[in-house]
């Protein structure tokens, strides 16, 4: 029995379970494909972008280089935010009353958090699908077996294996569907989690180094420390 047959021939609960599993599968695969595109070579691109930044002569030069290196736009927003510090803030506001080092800390933190939110997006859905899909399929299986046994009990002629094998086999398909939905979501969650963790560590280290290098330097065309070697 296919999912379409479960949707058309099952009772209300069976159709609801099958539809929910189908929705879970579609949504998780959309997230998997999108995150695979976002994180393709993510660790390498971030490392190359950071190396290109430190090899630049100024913030303006670094911002231009990062447009080609930073395909996922994870490092460039922090550099762009730092350059905006050249605009004099309104001293009558709380944000403008603090020193430049505090404003630099704030813009770097905001840029880092925005990048991390983008990297983490979809992880909760993958974890939820991976944890709940087997139980949703099991619910469909239990309900299907209950319905099959109830139908057999009401039939005349007694119990025979051919009367129970078909309905129970169809009910067990729900368990298989639940596992088929959950396994890709769990694998993707674990793989993406490791990649995101590595990128997060790189970005946090870059923000820390940038804060130390530019904490007391004018932002727009600030000279950068000696270049770091480009990774292989």
N, C-alpha and C positions, 0 to 999 in steps of 0.2 A: 504494500500500500504506500503510495506516495503522499507527500505533504498536501498536494492538491486534493487527493481523495479524502484525506483526513478532514480537510476544510469543508468538503462538499457532502460527505456521507456520515461523518461522525455526529455525535450529539453536541449540545452547546458547549460543554466543558472541553470536550476533545478538540473542537474547532478553535476555541479560545487558546488552548495550550499550543496547538500547532501554529496558530497565527502569531502568538507571542514568541515562540522559538524562531519563526521566520523573521520577525522584526529584530530580534536580538542578533541573528546571523547577519542580516543586511547592515545593521548599524555598526556592528563590530568590524565587518570587512571594510566598510567605508573609512572607519578610523584607522584600521591597519594600513590600507593603501595610502591614505593621506600622510600618516606619520612616517611610513617608509619613504615617501617622497621628501618630506621635511628633513628627515634625519640621514638621508643618503650622504655618505661621506661627511657627516656632521662633525665628528671629532677631528678629522683631518682638515676640514675647512676652517674650523675655529682656530686650530693650532696655526695654520698658515696665515690666517687673518691677524692673529696676535703678533706673529713674527713680522709680518709686513708692517704692522703699526709701529713696532719698535725700530724698524729699519727706515722709517720716514723721518724727514727733517723737521716737520712741523705738523700740527694738528690738521691743518688744511690739506697738506699732502697726504697724510694718513687717511683722512676721510675719503679722498678720491681713490686711493688704492683699495680700500675696503669694499668699494662698490663692485669690484670684480672678484675679489677673493671671498667675500662673505655672502654666499648665495642665499642662505637662510635668514640673513639680516639679524644675526644674534650679537655680533660685536659692534657693528656700525652704529646702532642707536646710542650706545654708551658714549662713543666718540662724538657723535653729533650733539648729544646733550651737554657734553663738556664745553663744546664750542659756544653754545648758547649762553654760557656764563659771562661772555664778554658784554652782553647787554646789561646795563646798570639796572638793578632792581629798585623798586619803589621802597625807600627807607621807612615809609609810614606803615608798611605791612609787616607782619611777623616774619614772613619769608625773606624780606629784604633787610630786616634789622640784624640778622645773624651775619657772621663773618663768611668770607669766601670759602674757607675750608669746610664749614658746615654746609654751605650750599652745594659744594662739590660732592660731599658725602651723600646728600639727599638725591641729587640728580643721578649719581651712579647707582644708588640703591634702587631708585625707581626704574632705571633702565634694566638693571639686573633682574628685578622682580618681573618686569614685563616679559623679558626673554624666557625666564623660568616658567611663567604661566603658559606661554606658548608651547614650550617643550613638554610640560606636564599635561596639557589639554588632551583629553581622550583616555588618559590612563585610568581614571575612575570608572569610566564606562567599560573598558576592557576587563578590569578587575571584577566589576559587578556581574558582567556576562559570564566570565569564567567561573565565578563562585555560585551563581544561581541557576544557570542553564541545566546542569545535571538534575537538580531537584525539580525544576519545572518539567523536564522530561519524565522523571520518576512519578510525578503527580499524574501525568497523562497515562503512564503505564498502569498505575494502581487503579485509576478510574476505569481504564479500558478493561482490565481483568475483572474488576467488579461487575461491569456491565455484561461481559461475556458469561461469567458464571451465573448471574441473575437470569440472563436469557436462556441458558441451558437448563436451569432449574425449572423454568416455566414450560419447557417443551415436553411433550409426551414421547415415550420410547426409551427413556432412561439415558444414562451417561455413556457416551462413546468418545474415543480419542479424536475422531474426525470432527466432532462437534466443538471441541474445545481448542484444538490445535490452531485453527485459522484465526478465531477472535483473539486468543492469547498472543499469537505471533504478531498480529497487527498491533496489539497494545504495546508489545515490547519494542516496536519500532520507535516509540516515543523516547525510550531510554537511549537508543542509539542516536536519535536526532539531538537529544540534549547533550550527549558527549561530543557529537560532531560540531555543535555550536561552541561548546566550552573550550575544547582543546586548542583551536587556533587562537582564541582570545587569551588564554593563559600563556601560551608560548610567546605571543606578541608582547604581552605585558612584561614578561621577564626580559626579553631581548631589548625592548625599547627602554625599560628601566635602567639597564646597564649602560646603554648609550647615553641616556639623559644624565645619569650620574657622572659619567666622565666629562660631558660637556659642561655640566654645572660646576664641577671642580675647576675646569679651565677658566670659565667666566668669573668665578669668585676670585681666583688668583689674579686675573687680569685687572679686575676692579680694584683689588688691594694694591697692586703695583702702580696703577694709574693714579690712585689717590696719593700714594707716597711720592710719586714723581711730579705731580702737578698741583699739589696742595697749596703752594704759595706762589704759583707762577701764573701770569695772565693767560687767559684761556685761548684766545682766537688763534694766535700764531706761536704758541708756546713751543720752544725747542724741546726735543725729546732726548732722553738719555741715549748712550751708545747703542747701536743696533745689536739685536740678538740674532743668532744664526737661524736661517730658514730651515725647518725640518725637512728631512728627505721625503 
